[in-house]
């Protein structure tokens, strides 16, 4: 009952104060900056079975198999093209995005391995959000059915980075399929994930220990990707918070949001001073992968976060937050 009351209050707040960074994504330079005209001509190759192997081996990272690589590339390509349509109004971008989404919807039949299910959690959000950008003028019942079917692979029970991506996956799927009950559950799960995964110091214990081998949480490189995985978890949960706010559940004033802001501040301080990271070692990986800082900065003023924003160029952000004028000005 308390949760329902809280969500009701958040809904009233959203009607009054929500900032729409995705619905009203404005960018004058996106088309040129991410080479959309060239991307319009890129071909994709779908497959029927996704049987991804573990990303890590005992000695390092494994190169993705062709099908997994194509699924990842298609997801981010469809997102870029759909966002290009949203910001420019040019219909060929939307038409090509729709074609890519429907090609996968009509081709993929089997998601076989555990790693393949993880891959779906990591990359279906891009496809779902791409569709949300174009649906008003280019609806696709084919993709909507596919999105609904893919939800069977959600791993929302996980309290690590996979669980964070799964919240965004199920949330974006709920928006694609108009599933209000699922949307409500994700508003609750967003809070639960944060409260369980982030401690009172703004640290995610399961992420900061990550190595770069199949000895995921140990070995001689324990923690070498700890900051990278912290970013990898905070990015989707931050995007999910914004999508919830834009769709009737403004949770930015909850206790969960305060813990998220604490994690943002803690992570920004690590970015500015890597030697303060608990598992500091030479050649830490992924220190500056933090464009979601731009989003959280709109709701919480972290001095460390603001300083990190000044220093970074956000080259690797697949959600393209660094091109959204509402976030950077």
Secondary structure as GFF3:
##gff-version 3
##sequence-region A 1 329
A	DSSP	alpha_helix	2	17	.	.	.	ID=ss1
A	DSSP	alpha_helix	30	33	.	.	.	ID=ss2
A	DSSP	alpha_helix	36	39	.	.	.	ID=ss3
A	DSSP	beta_strand	49	50	.	.	.	ID=ss4
A	DSSP	beta_strand	56	57	.	.	.	ID=ss5
A	DSSP	beta_strand	60	61	.	.	.	ID=ss6
A	DSSP	alpha_helix	66	88	.	.	.	ID=ss7
A	DSSP	alpha_helix	91	107	.	.	.	ID=ss8
A	DSSP	beta_strand	110	111	.	.	.	ID=ss9
A	DSSP	alpha_helix	114	134	.	.	.	ID=ss10
A	DSSP	alpha_helix	141	150	.	.	.	ID=ss11
A	DSSP	three_ten_helix	151	153	.	.	.	ID=ss12
A	DSSP	alpha_helix	161	177	.	.	.	ID=ss13
A	DSSP	alpha_helix	180	197	.	.	.	ID=ss14
A	DSSP	alpha_helix	205	208	.	.	.	ID=ss15
A	DSSP	alpha_helix	226	246	.	.	.	ID=ss16
A	DSSP	alpha_helix	255	272	.	.	.	ID=ss17
A	DSSP	three_ten_helix	274	276	.	.	.	ID=ss18
A	DSSP	alpha_helix	292	296	.	.	.	ID=ss19
A	DSSP	alpha_helix	303	311	.	.	.	ID=ss20
A	DSSP	three_ten_helix	321	323	.	.	.	ID=ss21
A	DSSP	alpha_helix	325	328	.	.	.	ID=ss22
###
